[in-house]
């Protein structure tokens, strides 16, 4: 070895060793920050419109005794994101006010249904055996909701 050739110093090797450890740590930390802070869109900020959500399944019941009211109301809401599973009458035509009967406990779909129909009044009647998520009982105030 000649006198002009410099031997690699230990300082350089320690410094390069430190860089080889420090750079991956910084890259992993930055990646974790991006992942957990949500700098990439993950879909949570999307605004879901009604046409992109699944249809709400309902049973429409005539609760006031006017002949053909359940089918008339089903025709009225056919353009909304509501899937009418069946039509029928309540055992007794005693309902002055229209209401939604919640069968599954899904409050988000209840809010959607209230917004689509305009019927705010609801009651909970949770059951495992149901044909639809909700029953809509049409009362004597049906004209308010068929505009």
N, CA, C and O atoms as a GROMACS GRO file, in nm:
protein
  588
    1UNK      N    1   0.083  -0.116   0.000
    1UNK     CA    2   0.000   0.000   0.000
    1UNK      C    3   0.088   0.124   0.000
    1UNK      O    4   0.189   0.131   0.070
    2UNK      N    5   0.049   0.220  -0.079
    2UNK     CA    6   0.132   0.340  -0.087
    2UNK      C    7   0.089   0.439   0.018
    2UNK      O    8  -0.015   0.426   0.082
    3UNK      N    9   0.173   0.539   0.034
    3UNK     CA   10   0.145   0.640   0.136
    3UNK      C   11   0.033   0.734   0.094
    3UNK      O   12  -0.028   0.799   0.179
    4UNK      N   13   0.006   0.741  -0.035
    4UNK     CA   14  -0.099   0.833  -0.080
    4UNK      C   15  -0.239   0.774  -0.070
    4UNK      O   16  -0.339   0.846  -0.067
    5UNK      N   17  -0.245   0.643  -0.064
    5UNK     CA   18  -0.377   0.581  -0.050
    5UNK      C   19  -0.425   0.594   0.093
    5UNK      O   20  -0.352   0.568   0.188
    6UNK      N   21  -0.546   0.634   0.104
    6UNK     CA   22  -0.605   0.651   0.236
    6UNK      C   23  -0.684   0.527   0.273
    6UNK      O   24  -0.763   0.476   0.194
    7UNK      N   25  -0.664   0.482   0.388
    7UNK     CA   26  -0.739   0.368   0.437
    7UNK      C   27  -0.880   0.415   0.476
    7UNK      O   28  -0.895   0.527   0.526
    8UNK      N   29  -0.982   0.333   0.453
    8UNK     CA   30  -1.116   0.375   0.496
    8UNK      C   31  -1.118   0.394   0.647
    8UNK      O   32  -1.078   0.308   0.725
    9UNK      N   33  -1.167   0.509   0.684
    9UNK     CA   34  -1.170   0.536   0.828
    9UNK      C   35  -1.292   0.469   0.890
    9UNK      O   36  -1.392   0.439   0.824
   10UNK      N   37  -1.280   0.447   1.018
   10UNK     CA   38  -1.392   0.383   1.088
   10UNK      C   39  -1.508   0.479   1.103
   10UNK      O   40  -1.624   0.438   1.113
   11UNK      N   41  -1.477   0.608   1.104
   11UNK     CA   42  -1.584   0.706   1.114
   11UNK      C   43  -1.678   0.698   0.994
   11UNK      O   44  -1.800   0.705   1.010
   12UNK      N   45  -1.623   0.682   0.876
   12UNK     CA   46  -1.706   0.671   0.757
   12UNK      C   47  -1.793   0.546   0.762
   12UNK      O   48  -1.912   0.552   0.729
   13UNK      N   49  -1.738   0.438   0.803
   13UNK     CA   50  -1.819   0.317   0.806
   13UNK      C   51  -1.928   0.325   0.912
   13UNK      O   52  -2.038   0.274   0.892
   14UNK      N   53  -1.899   0.389   1.022
   14UNK     CA   54  -2.003   0.407   1.124
   14UNK      C   55  -2.111   0.501   1.073
   14UNK      O   56  -2.230   0.479   1.096
   15UNK      N   57  -2.069   0.606   1.004
   15UNK     CA   58  -2.165   0.703   0.952
   15UNK      C   59  -2.254   0.637   0.847
   15UNK      O   60  -2.376   0.656   0.849
   16UNK      N   61  -2.196   0.562   0.757
   16UNK     CA   62  -2.278   0.496   0.654
   16UNK      C   63  -2.369   0.391   0.717
   16UNK      O   64  -2.482   0.372   0.672
   17UNK      N   65  -2.322   0.323   0.818
   17UNK     CA   66  -2.404   0.225   0.890
   17UNK      C   67  -2.523   0.295   0.954
   17UNK      O   68  -2.635   0.244   0.951
   18UNK      N   69  -2.498   0.412   1.012
   18UNK     CA   70  -2.605   0.490   1.075
   18UNK      C   71  -2.708   0.533   0.971
   18UNK      O   72  -2.828   0.529   0.997
   19UNK      N   73  -2.663   0.575   0.853
   19UNK     CA   74  -2.755   0.616   0.748
   19UNK      C   75  -2.839   0.499   0.699
   19UNK      O   76  -2.957   0.515   0.671
   20UNK      N   77  -2.780   0.382   0.690
   20UNK     CA   78  -2.853   0.264   0.644
   20UNK      C   79  -2.962   0.224   0.743
   20UNK      O   80  -3.060   0.161   0.704
   21UNK      N   81  -2.946   0.258   0.866
   21UNK     CA   82  -3.049   0.229   0.967
   21UNK      C   83  -3.151   0.342   0.974
   21UNK      O   84  -3.271   0.318   0.984
   22UNK      N   85  -3.102   0.466   0.970
   22UNK     CA   86  -3.188   0.582   0.987
   22UNK      C   87  -3.286   0.602   0.870
   22UNK      O   88  -3.403   0.633   0.894
   23UNK      N   89  -3.242   0.584   0.748
   23UNK     CA   90  -3.328   0.607   0.631
   23UNK      C   91  -3.449   0.513   0.630
   23UNK      O   92  -3.561   0.562   0.611
   24UNK      N   93  -3.433   0.382   0.649
   24UNK     CA   94  -3.554   0.297   0.652
   24UNK      C   95  -3.650   0.331   0.766
   24UNK      O   96  -3.772   0.321   0.750
   25UNK      N   97  -3.595   0.372   0.881
   25UNK     CA   98  -3.682   0.410   0.993
   25UNK      C   99  -3.766   0.532   0.956
   25UNK      O  100  -3.885   0.536   0.986
   26UNK      N  101  -3.703   0.630   0.893
   26UNK     CA  102  -3.775   0.751   0.852
   26UNK      C  103  -3.880   0.718   0.746
   26UNK      O  104  -3.993   0.768   0.752
   27UNK      N  105  -3.845   0.634   0.650
   27UNK     CA  106  -3.940   0.596   0.545
   27UNK      C  107  -4.059   0.520   0.603
   27UNK      O  108  -4.173   0.546   0.567
   28UNK      N  109  -4.033   0.426   0.693
   28UNK     CA  110  -4.141   0.350   0.756
   28UNK      C  111  -4.229   0.442   0.841
   28UNK      O  112  -4.351   0.430   0.839
   29UNK      N  113  -4.166   0.533   0.914
   29UNK     CA  114  -4.243   0.628   0.996
   29UNK      C  115  -4.330   0.718   0.911
   29UNK      O  116  -4.446   0.743   0.945
   30UNK      N  117  -4.277   0.767   0.798
   30UNK     CA  118  -4.356   0.852   0.709
   30UNK      C  119  -4.471   0.773   0.648
   30UNK      O  120  -4.582   0.824   0.634
   31UNK      N  121  -4.444   0.648   0.611
   31UNK     CA  122  -4.551   0.563   0.556
   31UNK      C  123  -4.661   0.539   0.657
   31UNK      O  124  -4.780   0.542   0.622
   32UNK      N  125  -4.623   0.514   0.781
   32UNK     CA  126  -4.723   0.492   0.887
   32UNK      C  127  -4.804   0.619   0.910
   32UNK      O  128  -4.926   0.612   0.931
   33UNK      N  129  -4.739   0.733   0.907
   33UNK     CA  130  -4.809   0.860   0.926
   33UNK      C  131  -4.910   0.883   0.814
   33UNK      O  132  -5.024   0.922   0.840
   34UNK      N  133  -4.869   0.858   0.692
   34UNK     CA  134  -4.960   0.873   0.579
   34UNK      C  135  -5.078   0.778   0.592
   34UNK      O  136  -5.192   0.816   0.568
   35UNK      N  137  -5.051   0.654   0.631
   35UNK     CA  138  -5.157   0.554   0.644
   35UNK      C  139  -5.256   0.591   0.754
   35UNK      O  140  -5.377   0.588   0.733
   36UNK      N  141  -5.205   0.627   0.871
   36UNK     CA  142  -5.294   0.652   0.985
   36UNK      C  143  -5.358   0.789   0.982
   36UNK      O  144  -5.468   0.806   1.036
   37UNK      N  145  -5.296   0.886   0.922
   37UNK     CA  146  -5.356   1.019   0.913
   37UNK      C  147  -5.453   1.030   0.797
   37UNK      O  148  -5.531   1.125   0.790
   38UNK      N  149  -5.448   0.935   0.707
   38UNK     CA  150  -5.545   0.934   0.597
   38UNK      C  151  -5.514   1.036   0.490
   38UNK      O  152  -5.606   1.098   0.437
   39UNK      N  153  -5.390   1.054   0.456
   39UNK     CA  154  -5.358   1.147   0.350
   39UNK      C  155  -5.402   1.095   0.214
   39UNK      O  156  -5.420   1.173   0.121
   40UNK      N  157  -5.418   0.966   0.203
   40UNK     CA  158  -5.472   0.910   0.081
   40UNK      C  159  -5.621   0.890   0.102
   40UNK      O  160  -5.663   0.845   0.208
   41UNK      N  161  -5.702   0.923   0.003
   41UNK     CA  162  -5.847   0.905   0.021
   41UNK      C  163  -5.881   0.758   0.041
   41UNK      O  164  -5.841   0.672  -0.038
   42UNK      N  165  -5.956   0.732   0.146
   42UNK     CA  166  -5.993   0.594   0.176
   42UNK      C  167  -6.143   0.572   0.164
   42UNK      O  168  -6.192   0.466   0.202
   43UNK      N  169  -6.216   0.669   0.112
   43UNK     CA  170  -6.358   0.650   0.091
   43UNK      C  171  -6.446   0.703   0.202
   43UNK      O  172  -6.567   0.714   0.184
   44UNK      N  173  -6.389   0.736   0.318
   44UNK     CA  174  -6.473   0.783   0.429
   44UNK      C  175  -6.530   0.921   0.401
   44UNK      O  176  -6.637   0.956   0.451
   45UNK      N  177  -6.460   1.001   0.321
   45UNK     CA  178  -6.505   1.136   0.294
   45UNK      C  179  -6.604   1.142   0.178
   45UNK      O  180  -6.655   1.250   0.146
   46UNK      N  181  -6.633   1.029   0.117
   46UNK     CA  182  -6.726   1.029   0.006
   46UNK      C  183  -6.867   1.056   0.058
   46UNK      O  184  -6.906   1.011   0.165
   47UNK      N  185  -6.940   1.130  -0.021
   47UNK     CA  186  -7.080   1.155   0.012
   47UNK      C  187  -7.162   1.055  -0.068
   47UNK      O  188  -7.163   1.059  -0.192
   48UNK      N  189  -7.232   0.967   0.002
   48UNK     CA  190  -7.311   0.865  -0.065
   48UNK      C  191  -7.447   0.922  -0.099
   48UNK      O  192  -7.520   0.969  -0.011
   49UNK      N  193  -7.480   0.919  -0.225
   49UNK     CA  194  -7.613   0.962  -0.267
   49UNK      C  195  -7.708   0.844  -0.259
   49UNK      O  196  -7.666   0.728  -0.257
   50UNK      N  197  -7.834   0.874  -0.254
   50UNK     CA  198  -7.935   0.770  -0.232
   50UNK      C  199  -7.933   0.664  -0.342
   50UNK      O  200  -7.961   0.547  -0.316
   51UNK      N  201  -7.900   0.703  -0.464
   51UNK     CA  202  -7.900   0.605  -0.574
   51UNK      C  203  -7.784   0.506  -0.565
   51UNK      O  204  -7.785   0.405  -0.635
   52UNK      N  205  -7.684   0.534  -0.482
   52UNK     CA  206  -7.571   0.443  -0.466
   52UNK      C  207  -7.587   0.352  -0.344
   52UNK      O  208  -7.507   0.260  -0.324
   53UNK      N  209  -7.687   0.376  -0.264
   53UNK     CA  210  -7.714   0.294  -0.145
   53UNK      C  211  -7.815   0.184  -0.180
   53UNK      O  212  -7.893   0.200  -0.273
   54UNK      N  213  -7.813   0.074  -0.106
   54UNK     CA  214  -7.912  -0.031  -0.134
   54UNK      C  215  -8.053   0.016  -0.097
   54UNK      O  216  -8.072   0.099  -0.008
   55UNK      N  217  -8.151  -0.039  -0.166
   55UNK     CA  218  -8.290  -0.001  -0.142
   55UNK      C  219  -8.335  -0.047  -0.004
   55UNK      O  220  -8.295  -0.153   0.044
   56UNK      N  221  -8.417   0.035   0.059
   56UNK     CA  222  -8.475   0.002   0.189
   56UNK      C  223  -8.597  -0.085   0.165
   56UNK      O  224  -8.685  -0.049   0.086
   57UNK      N  225  -8.604  -0.200   0.231
   57UNK     CA  226  -8.715  -0.294   0.213
   57UNK      C  227  -8.827  -0.260   0.312
   57UNK      O  228  -8.804  -0.248   0.432
   58UNK      N  229  -8.949  -0.246   0.259
   58UNK     CA  230  -9.063  -0.209   0.343
   58UNK      C  231  -9.186  -0.293   0.310
   58UNK      O  232  -9.201  -0.347   0.200
   59UNK      N  233  -9.273  -0.303   0.410
   59UNK     CA  234  -9.409  -0.355   0.393
   59UNK      C  235  -9.500  -0.235   0.413
   59UNK      O  236  -9.488  -0.163   0.512
   60UNK      N  237  -9.591  -0.213   0.321
   60UNK     CA  238  -9.683  -0.100   0.333
   60UNK      C  239  -9.818  -0.153   0.379
   60UNK      O  240  -9.876  -0.243   0.318
   61UNK      N  241  -9.866  -0.095   0.489
   61UNK     CA  242  -9.994  -0.137   0.547
   61UNK      C  243 -10.091  -0.020   0.548
   61UNK      O  244 -10.056   0.091   0.587
   62UNK      N  245 -10.213  -0.047   0.506
   62UNK     CA  246 -10.319   0.052   0.511
   62UNK      C  247 -10.374   0.051   0.653
   62UNK      O  248 -10.432  -0.047   0.698
   63UNK      N  249 -10.354   0.162   0.724
   63UNK     CA  250 -10.395   0.168   0.864
   63UNK      C  251 -10.519   0.251   0.889
   63UNK      O  252 -10.560   0.268   1.004
   64UNK      N  253 -10.582   0.303   0.782
   64UNK     CA  254 -10.698   0.389   0.804
   64UNK      C  255 -10.824   0.340   0.734
   64UNK      O  256 -10.930   0.400   0.750
   65UNK      N  257 -10.815   0.233   0.658
   65UNK     CA  258 -10.934   0.174   0.600
   65UNK      C  259 -10.976   0.227   0.464
   65UNK      O  260 -11.073   0.176   0.408
   66UNK      N  261 -10.909   0.325   0.408
   66UNK     CA  262 -10.944   0.373   0.275
   66UNK      C  263 -10.904   0.266   0.173
   66UNK      O  264 -10.789   0.222   0.171
   67UNK      N  265 -10.996   0.225   0.091
   67UNK     CA  266 -10.974   0.114  -0.002
   67UNK      C  267 -10.865   0.150  -0.103
   67UNK      O  268 -10.868   0.256  -0.165
   68UNK      N  269 -10.768   0.058  -0.118
   68UNK     CA  270 -10.662   0.074  -0.217
   68UNK      C  271 -10.551   0.170  -0.179
   68UNK      O  272 -10.466   0.203  -0.262
   69UNK      N  273 -10.550   0.216  -0.055
   69UNK     CA  274 -10.452   0.317  -0.015
   69UNK      C  275 -10.309   0.262  -0.015
   69UNK      O  276 -10.216   0.332  -0.055
   70UNK      N  277 -10.290   0.140   0.028
   70UNK     CA  278 -10.154   0.082   0.033
   70UNK      C  279 -10.094   0.074  -0.106
   70UNK      O  280  -9.978   0.109  -0.126
   71UNK      N  281 -10.171   0.027  -0.204
   71UNK     CA  282 -10.117   0.017  -0.340
   71UNK      C  283 -10.098   0.155  -0.402
   71UNK      O  284 -10.004   0.176  -0.480
   72UNK      N  285 -10.185   0.249  -0.370
   72UNK     CA  286 -10.169   0.386  -0.419
   72UNK      C  287 -10.040   0.448  -0.364
   72UNK      O  288  -9.968   0.516  -0.436
   73UNK      N  289 -10.013   0.424  -0.237
   73UNK     CA  290  -9.890   0.477  -0.177
   73UNK      C  291  -9.767   0.407  -0.235
   73UNK      O  292  -9.664   0.471  -0.256
   74UNK      N  293  -9.778   0.277  -0.261
   74UNK     CA  294  -9.666   0.204  -0.323
   74UNK      C  295  -9.634   0.262  -0.460
   74UNK      O  296  -9.517   0.275  -0.496
   75UNK      N  297  -9.736   0.297  -0.536
   75UNK     CA  298  -9.714   0.361  -0.666
   75UNK      C  299  -9.648   0.498  -0.649
   75UNK      O  300  -9.564   0.538  -0.730
   76UNK      N  301  -9.687   0.568  -0.544
   76UNK     CA  302  -9.632   0.701  -0.520
   76UNK      C  303  -9.482   0.697  -0.489
   76UNK      O  304  -9.408   0.785  -0.532
   77UNK      N  305  -9.437   0.596  -0.416
   77UNK     CA  306  -9.296   0.590  -0.375
   77UNK      C  307  -9.210   0.502  -0.466
   77UNK      O  308  -9.094   0.476  -0.434
   78UNK      N  309  -9.265   0.456  -0.578
   78UNK     CA  310  -9.190   0.362  -0.663
   78UNK      C  311  -9.063   0.423  -0.720
   78UNK      O  312  -8.969   0.348  -0.751
   79UNK      N  313  -9.055   0.554  -0.736
   79UNK     CA  314  -8.936   0.618  -0.792
   79UNK      C  315  -8.830   0.646  -0.686
   79UNK      O  316  -8.720   0.693  -0.718
   80UNK      N  317  -8.861   0.619  -0.562
   80UNK     CA  318  -8.764   0.639  -0.454
   80UNK      C  319  -8.687   0.509  -0.434
   80UNK      O  320  -8.724   0.406  -0.490
   81UNK      N  321  -8.582   0.514  -0.357
   81UNK     CA  322  -8.497   0.396  -0.335
   81UNK      C  323  -8.558   0.307  -0.226
   81UNK      O  324  -8.495   0.276  -0.126
   82UNK      N  325  -8.683   0.267  -0.250
   82UNK     CA  326  -8.759   0.186  -0.154
   82UNK      C  327  -8.810   0.062  -0.227
   82UNK      O  328  -8.874   0.073  -0.332
   83UNK      N  329  -8.782  -0.054  -0.171
   83UNK     CA  330  -8.827  -0.180  -0.228
   83UNK      C  331  -8.949  -0.227  -0.148
   83UNK      O  332  -8.937  -0.267  -0.032
   84UNK      N  333  -9.067  -0.221  -0.211
   84UNK     CA  334  -9.191  -0.263  -0.145
   84UNK      C  335  -9.200  -0.415  -0.155
   84UNK      O  336  -9.216  -0.471  -0.263
   85UNK      N  337  -9.190  -0.482  -0.039
   85UNK     CA  338  -9.192  -0.628  -0.033
   85UNK      C  339  -9.335  -0.680  -0.041
   85UNK      O  340  -9.362  -0.778  -0.110
   86UNK      N  341  -9.426  -0.615   0.031
   86UNK     CA  342  -9.567  -0.658   0.025
   86UNK      C  343  -9.658  -0.544   0.068
   86UNK      O  344  -9.615  -0.444   0.125
   87UNK      N  345  -9.785  -0.562   0.038
   87UNK     CA  346  -9.890  -0.466   0.074
   87UNK      C  347  -9.992  -0.537   0.161
   87UNK      O  348 -10.008  -0.659   0.153
   88UNK      N  349 -10.061  -0.460   0.243
   88UNK     CA  350 -10.164  -0.522   0.326
   88UNK      C  351 -10.241  -0.419   0.405
   88UNK      O  352 -10.227  -0.298   0.384
   89UNK      N  353 -10.322  -0.468   0.496
   89UNK     CA  354 -10.402  -0.384   0.585
   89UNK      C  355 -10.367  -0.418   0.728
   89UNK      O  356 -10.328  -0.531   0.759
   90UNK      N  357 -10.380  -0.321   0.817
   90UNK     CA  358 -10.364  -0.349   0.959
   90UNK      C  359 -10.490  -0.421   1.007
   90UNK      O  360 -10.595  -0.409   0.944
   91UNK      N  361 -10.481  -0.496   1.117
   91UNK     CA  362 -10.600  -0.568   1.166
   91UNK      C  363 -10.720  -0.477   1.191
   91UNK      O  364 -10.834  -0.516   1.167
   92UNK      N  365 -10.694  -0.356   1.239
   92UNK     CA  366 -10.802  -0.260   1.263
   92UNK      C  367 -10.762  -0.126   1.204
   92UNK      O  368 -10.648  -0.082   1.223
   93UNK      N  369 -10.851  -0.059   1.133
   93UNK     CA  370 -10.819   0.070   1.072
   93UNK      C  371 -10.831   0.186   1.172
   93UNK      O  372 -10.923   0.266   1.164
   94UNK      N  373 -10.738   0.192   1.266
   94UNK     CA  374 -10.749   0.288   1.376
   94UNK      C  375 -10.640   0.396   1.373
   94UNK      O  376 -10.630   0.474   1.468
   95UNK      N  377 -10.561   0.401   1.270
   95UNK     CA  378 -10.445   0.491   1.269
   95UNK      C  379 -10.481   0.628   1.212
   95UNK      O  380 -10.513   0.641   1.094
   96UNK      N  381 -10.474   0.729   1.298
   96UNK     CA  382 -10.494   0.867   1.253
   96UNK      C  383 -10.368   0.921   1.188
   96UNK      O  384 -10.374   0.998   1.092
   97UNK      N  385 -10.253   0.881   1.240
   97UNK     CA  386 -10.124   0.931   1.194
   97UNK      C  387 -10.044   0.817   1.130
   97UNK      O  388 -10.049   0.703   1.175
   98UNK      N  389  -9.972   0.850   1.024
   98UNK     CA  390  -9.884   0.752   0.959
   98UNK      C  391  -9.759   0.733   1.043
   98UNK      O  392  -9.714   0.826   1.110
   99UNK      N  393  -9.704   0.612   1.039
   99UNK     CA  394  -9.582   0.586   1.116
   99UNK      C  395  -9.501   0.475   1.052
   99UNK      O  396  -9.551   0.397   0.971
  100UNK      N  397  -9.375   0.470   1.091
  100UNK     CA  398  -9.283   0.367   1.045
  100UNK      C  399  -9.258   0.273   1.162
  100UNK      O  400  -9.228   0.317   1.272
  101UNK      N  401  -9.270   0.143   1.136
  101UNK     CA  402  -9.241   0.041   1.237
  101UNK      C  403  -9.103  -0.016   1.204
  101UNK      O  404  -9.083  -0.073   1.096
  102UNK      N  405  -9.010  -0.002   1.298
  102UNK     CA  406  -8.872  -0.049   1.277
  102UNK      C  407  -8.865  -0.194   1.322
  102UNK      O  408  -8.896  -0.226   1.436
  103UNK      N  409  -8.825  -0.282   1.231
  103UNK     CA  410  -8.818  -0.426   1.260
  103UNK      C  411  -8.677  -0.475   1.291
  103UNK      O  412  -8.661  -0.573   1.363
  104UNK      N  413  -8.574  -0.408   1.238
  104UNK     CA  414  -8.437  -0.457   1.253
  104UNK      C  415  -8.351  -0.372   1.345
  104UNK      O  416  -8.244  -0.418   1.387
  105UNK      N  417  -8.392  -0.254   1.377
  105UNK     CA  418  -8.312  -0.166   1.462
  105UNK      C  419  -8.209  -0.086   1.387
  105UNK      O  420  -8.120  -0.026   1.449
  106UNK      N  421  -8.216  -0.081   1.255
  106UNK     CA  422  -8.120  -0.007   1.174
  106UNK      C  423  -8.160   0.140   1.170
  106UNK      O  424  -8.247   0.180   1.092
  107UNK      N  425  -8.095   0.220   1.254
  107UNK     CA  426  -8.133   0.360   1.266
  107UNK      C  427  -8.087   0.444   1.146
  107UNK      O  428  -8.150   0.544   1.113
  108UNK      N  429  -7.978   0.404   1.081
  108UNK     CA  430  -7.934   0.478   0.963
  108UNK      C  431  -8.035   0.464   0.849
  108UNK      O  432  -8.070   0.562   0.784
  109UNK      N  433  -8.082   0.342   0.827
  109UNK     CA  434  -8.183   0.323   0.724
  109UNK      C  435  -8.315   0.388   0.763
  109UNK      O  436  -8.391   0.433   0.677
  110UNK      N  437  -8.343   0.395   0.893
  110UNK     CA  438  -8.464   0.466   0.938
  110UNK      C  439  -8.455   0.613   0.898
  110UNK      O  440  -8.552   0.669   0.847
  111UNK      N  441  -8.341   0.675   0.921
  111UNK     CA  442  -8.323   0.816   0.884
  111UNK      C  443  -8.341   0.834   0.733
  111UNK      O  444  -8.404   0.930   0.688
  112UNK      N  445  -8.285   0.742   0.656
  112UNK     CA  446  -8.301   0.748   0.510
  112UNK      C  447  -8.448   0.739   0.472
  112UNK      O  448  -8.496   0.816   0.389
  113UNK      N  449  -8.519   0.642   0.532
  113UNK     CA  450  -8.660   0.621   0.500
  113UNK      C  451  -8.744   0.743   0.542
  113UNK      O  452  -8.834   0.783   0.469
  114UNK      N  453  -8.713   0.800   0.657
  114UNK     CA  454  -8.785   0.919   0.701
  114UNK      C  455  -8.764   1.034   0.602
  114UNK      O  456  -8.858   1.108   0.572
  115UNK      N  457  -8.643   1.047   0.554
  115UNK     CA  458  -8.614   1.154   0.459
  115UNK      C  459  -8.686   1.132   0.326
  115UNK      O  460  -8.738   1.227   0.267
  116UNK      N  461  -8.691   1.007   0.280
  116UNK     CA  462  -8.756   0.978   0.152
  116UNK      C  463  -8.908   0.990   0.159
  116UNK      O  464  -8.971   1.035   0.063
  117UNK      N  465  -8.968   0.949   0.272
  117UNK     CA  466  -9.114   0.947   0.281
  117UNK      C  467  -9.172   1.072   0.346
  117UNK      O  468  -9.286   1.109   0.319
  118UNK      N  469  -9.094   1.138   0.430
  118UNK     CA  470  -9.145   1.252   0.505
  118UNK      C  471  -9.212   1.211   0.636
  118UNK      O  472  -9.250   1.297   0.714
  119UNK      N  473  -9.226   1.082   0.660
  119UNK     CA  474  -9.290   1.032   0.782
  119UNK      C  475  -9.185   1.029   0.893
  119UNK      O  476  -9.091   0.950   0.887
  120UNK      N  477  -9.201   1.114   0.992
  120UNK     CA  478  -9.104   1.122   1.102
  120UNK      C  479  -9.137   1.027   1.217
  120UNK      O  480  -9.046   0.977   1.284
  121UNK      N  481  -9.265   1.003   1.240
  121UNK     CA  482  -9.310   0.922   1.354
  121UNK      C  483  -9.269   0.776   1.333
  121UNK      O  484  -9.289   0.720   1.225
  122UNK      N  485  -9.211   0.716   1.438
  122UNK     CA  486  -9.173   0.574   1.427
  122UNK      C  487  -9.186   0.506   1.562
  122UNK      O  488  -9.193   0.571   1.666
  123UNK      N  489  -9.190   0.374   1.557
  123UNK     CA  490  -9.192   0.292   1.678
  123UNK      C  491  -9.102   0.171   1.653
  123UNK      O  492  -9.085   0.128   1.539
  124UNK      N  493  -9.046   0.118   1.760
  124UNK     CA  494  -8.958   0.002   1.750
  124UNK      C  495  -9.038  -0.124   1.781
  124UNK      O  496  -9.107  -0.131   1.883
  125UNK      N  497  -9.030  -0.222   1.693
  125UNK     CA  498  -9.093  -0.353   1.714
  125UNK      C  499  -8.996  -0.456   1.658
  125UNK      O  500  -9.021  -0.519   1.555
  126UNK      N  501  -8.885  -0.473   1.727
  126UNK     CA  502  -8.776  -0.558   1.678
  126UNK      C  503  -8.818  -0.705   1.680
  126UNK      O  504  -8.879  -0.753   1.775
  127UNK      N  505  -8.782  -0.774   1.573
  127UNK     CA  506  -8.813  -0.916   1.562
  127UNK      C  507  -8.710  -0.982   1.471
  127UNK      O  508  -8.657  -0.921   1.379
  128UNK      N  509  -8.684  -1.108   1.498
  128UNK     CA  510  -8.592  -1.184   1.413
  128UNK      C  511  -8.661  -1.230   1.286
  128UNK      O  512  -8.597  -1.249   1.182
  129UNK      N  513  -8.790  -1.246   1.294
  129UNK     CA  514  -8.868  -1.299   1.182
  129UNK      C  515  -8.945  -1.185   1.116
  129UNK      O  516  -9.055  -1.150   1.160
  130UNK      N  517  -8.888  -1.129   1.013
  130UNK     CA  518  -8.952  -1.018   0.944
  130UNK      C  519  -8.933  -1.035   0.794
  130UNK      O  520  -8.835  -1.095   0.750
  131UNK      N  521  -9.024  -0.983   0.718
  131UNK     CA  522  -9.012  -0.989   0.572
  131UNK      C  523  -8.944  -0.865   0.517
  131UNK      O  524  -8.895  -0.865   0.404
  132UNK      N  525  -8.942  -0.758   0.596
  132UNK     CA  526  -8.878  -0.634   0.553
  132UNK      C  527  -8.819  -0.565   0.676
  132UNK      O  528  -8.851  -0.597   0.790
  133UNK      N  529  -8.732  -0.469   0.649
  133UNK     CA  530  -8.667  -0.395   0.757
  133UNK      C  531  -8.765  -0.303   0.830
  133UNK      O  532  -8.749  -0.276   0.949
  134UNK      N  533  -8.866  -0.256   0.756
  134UNK     CA  534  -8.961  -0.159   0.811
  134UNK      C  535  -9.102  -0.189   0.761
  134UNK      O  536  -9.121  -0.244   0.652
  135UNK      N  537  -9.200  -0.150   0.843
  135UNK     CA  538  -9.339  -0.145   0.799
  135UNK      C  539  -9.376   0.002   0.794
  135UNK      O  540  -9.342   0.078   0.885
  136UNK      N  541  -9.444   0.042   0.690
  136UNK     CA  542  -9.498   0.178   0.684
  136UNK      C  543  -9.649   0.164   0.698
  136UNK      O  544  -9.715   0.105   0.612
  137UNK      N  545  -9.702   0.218   0.807
  137UNK     CA  546  -9.847   0.215   0.829
  137UNK      C  547  -9.901   0.351   0.786
  137UNK      O  548  -9.865   0.455   0.842
  138UNK      N  549  -9.987   0.350   0.686
  138UNK     CA  550 -10.044   0.474   0.632
  138UNK      C  551 -10.171   0.507   0.710
  138UNK      O  552 -10.267   0.430   0.712
  139UNK      N  553 -10.169   0.623   0.774
  139UNK     CA  554 -10.283   0.668   0.853
  139UNK      C  555 -10.371   0.765   0.777
  139UNK      O  556 -10.354   0.786   0.657
  140UNK      N  557 -10.465   0.826   0.850
  140UNK     CA  558 -10.559   0.919   0.788
  140UNK      C  559 -10.492   1.047   0.739
  140UNK      O  560 -10.552   1.124   0.664
  141UNK      N  561 -10.369   1.071   0.781
  141UNK     CA  562 -10.295   1.189   0.736
  141UNK      C  563 -10.214   1.162   0.609
  141UNK      O  564 -10.120   1.235   0.579
  142UNK      N  565 -10.250   1.058   0.535
  142UNK     CA  566 -10.172   1.013   0.419
  142UNK      C  567 -10.150   1.122   0.316
  142UNK      O  568 -10.049   1.122   0.246
  143UNK      N  569 -10.243   1.216   0.304
  143UNK     CA  570 -10.230   1.322   0.204
  143UNK      C  571 -10.108   1.409   0.228
  143UNK      O  572 -10.053   1.468   0.134
  144UNK      N  573 -10.064   1.419   0.354
  144UNK     CA  574  -9.942   1.497   0.384
  144UNK      C  575  -9.818   1.436   0.320
  144UNK      O  576  -9.723   1.508   0.289
  145UNK      N  577  -9.819   1.306   0.300
  145UNK     CA  578  -9.700   1.235   0.253
  145UNK      C  579  -9.709   1.194   0.107
  145UNK      O  580  -9.620   1.126   0.055
  146UNK      N  581  -9.816   1.235   0.040
  146UNK     CA  582  -9.832   1.200  -0.101
  146UNK      C  583  -9.842   1.326  -0.186
  146UNK      O  584  -9.932   1.340  -0.269
  147UNK      N  585  -9.750   1.417  -0.164
  147UNK     CA  586  -9.749   1.543  -0.240
  147UNK      C  587  -9.646   1.536  -0.349
  147UNK      O  588  -9.629   1.631  -0.425
   0.00000   0.00000   0.00000
